[in-house]
Amino acid sequence: MTNTSQRRLGAVYSAVALLGLGMAATAEATQQDWAINGVYRATSNGEWATTNDVYHDEATVVSQWTISSTCTGPDECTGEVTSDLGWRASIYTTNGLWYVRRTVEGWQTCADNTASDGAQVYTFYPVDEDGQVAPGSGMFAGQDTTIGESGACGVNQWLAIRLPFTLARLS
């Protein structure tokens, strides 16, 4: 796949996420159909990162997540993610999208060696092998966004880094 094709595919994934999924429940769906539980490979692709909306390479981060969630409906799920990188965070759904939010301590280092925290949000939705929305899939696509504090390092603008994100079920 060419760089242009990959950027377009990333834009399509982002557009689908922004439009919302509005996945309706079927009469046969159960709470277990909506929940995502198990061990997953989480990949934030730094090759396609944007820093303040400008493409800029970042490190690719691959980790293993253990997810435990329960649902009372297709858009009413909560749970917890434990990463092999040493952090835990809540996971929940809204409008067919999954969210994981956490604080990254000391994320932005300033020239004077001080640091400020970053607010990291993973947003993702189920997809098939072609990147199309596929409720019930063990594959997910979305983005990993971390935003720094306004005023950090003496700059009155948030540092915002976005990376394409995938989540694939391992077990």
N, C-alpha and C positions, 0 to 999 in steps of 0.2 A: 504494500500500500504506500502511495506517495505521501510526502509531508502535507500537501494540499488536501488530499483525500482524508488523511487522519484528522486534520484541523476541521474539515467540514463535518466528519462523523462526530467529533467532539462537540461541535456547535449544534448538531441535531440532538445529541443526548441532552445538552443543556436546555434546548428549546422544549423538548418533551417534558423535562423536569419542571420548567417554569410554567408550562401550560396546565400542569396538574394532571393527574391520571384519572381521578374519579372512578376507580374500579368498583363496580357493583358486586354485591354478594349474590351468589347463586343459592337456590333452595337447598342444594346438596352440600354447600360449603360448611366446614366445621371450624371451631376455634383453632385447631391444629393446622388447618389449611392456611390460615392467615398469619400465624406466628412463624418466626424464623428462629430456629434453634439448631445448635451444632457448632462445628469448628469450620472456620472460613479463612481463606487467604485474602487479605486486604492489600490492595496495591494503589498507591498514590503516584501517578506517573509524572515525574518531574520534567521529563523531556518536553511536555506540552504545557508547562506551567505558565501562568501569567502573573506578573507583579504589577499591581495597580493597572490592570487591563492591557499590559504590554507583554508579549511573549518573552520569557526569560527562563533559561534552564535552571532547574532546582534539582536537588537529589531525589531520586525515586526511592520511596519508602515501601518496603514489603514487610508485612507482619502477619501474625496469626491471631485471629479473634475467636473467642468462645462467646457465643451469643445465647442468652436465655430470655425468652419473651413469652408473654401470655396475651391473649386477645379476647375481647368480648364482642368484637365485630371487625369488619375488614379495615376500618379506619380508627380502631380503638385498641391499639396494642402498646404495651410498655414492657420494659425489661432492663437487662444490663449486659454490657459488653466488657469483657476482660481481654486486654491485649497482652501479647507476650513481650511487649515493650515496657511493661510495668505500670500501666494505668487501667483504671476502670471508669466507666461512664454509663449514664442512662441512655436507653434507646427507646424511641417511640415513633408512632405514625401520625401523620396528618395529611388528609387528602390524597392517600395512596403513596405518599413518600415516607421513607424511613429517615430518621434523624438521629445522629449521635453528636452530642455537644459536650465539650470539655474545655478546661482552661490549661494552656501550655505555659507553665511558669518560666520566666526569663527568656521568652521566645525571641524578642527583638533586642539585640545588643547595640548599644549606642557607642559613639566614638570615645566617650569619657568612661567606658567600661561599665556603665550602669546598664540595666536591662529592664524591660517591661514585659508583662504577660501578653499572651495572644488568646483570642477566643476562636477555637477551632470547631467547625461544624462539618460533619460528613452528611451529605444528602444523597440518597440513592433510591432506586426503584428496580423491580425485577425485569430482566430482559432475556430474550432468547439469543442464540448464537449470532443472529444478524443484527442485534442491538434494538430489536423491536420490543415494545412493552409486552411482558409475558407473565401475568399473575401466576404465582405458584412456582416460578422458576428458582433454581438454586444459584443463579447468576444475577448480579446486580450491577448497575452502572450509575454514575452520578458525578459528584464533585466533592473535593476536600478543600474547604475554604478556611483560612486563618486570617484574622484581622487583628492588628495591633491597636493599642490605645492611641486616641488622638492626642497630640501634644508630646508623645514619647520622643525622646532624642531631640527635643526642642523644635519639632516640626508639627505644625497644626494640620496634619493630614494622617489618616490611618494608613498604615502599611497593610495592603491586602494581597494575599497570595492564594491563587486558585489552581488546583491540579485536577485533571481527570482522575476519577476514582472507580475501581472495580472491586467487587466482592464475589468470591467464588467458593461454593460449598466444598469442603474437603471430606467431612463426615457428619 
